[in-house]
Amino acid sequence: MLYLFLIFSVLLFILMGYDKRLAQMGGYRIPEKALLTLGVLGGALGGLIGMRVFKHKTRKAYFWIIFLAALAIQLYLLIQFQPELLNQIGL
């Protein structure tokens, strides 16, 4: 499960940067629904980091709300289904 979240996070981070670049160039954009879906499916952390690094979608409150809620759920799922991760980091 951790690897799935990492893959989705890296993918969403890259897409946030790519979409920002497309926005600057005035080209075709990645639909917001696609970005939000990737965040909910496991890439919330990458989406949040991408928002900060690329200064992209930061004024859209629903991106913050959805990504933060999804991150909380994803962390809960990791703790519930992979508790050995907590032992590995000393918690």
Secondary structure, 3 states (H helix, E strand, C coil): CHHHHHHHHHHHHHHHHHHHHHHHHCCCCCCHHHHHHHHHHHHHHHHHHHHHHHCCCCCCHHHHHHHHHHHHHHHHHHHHHCCHHHHHCCC
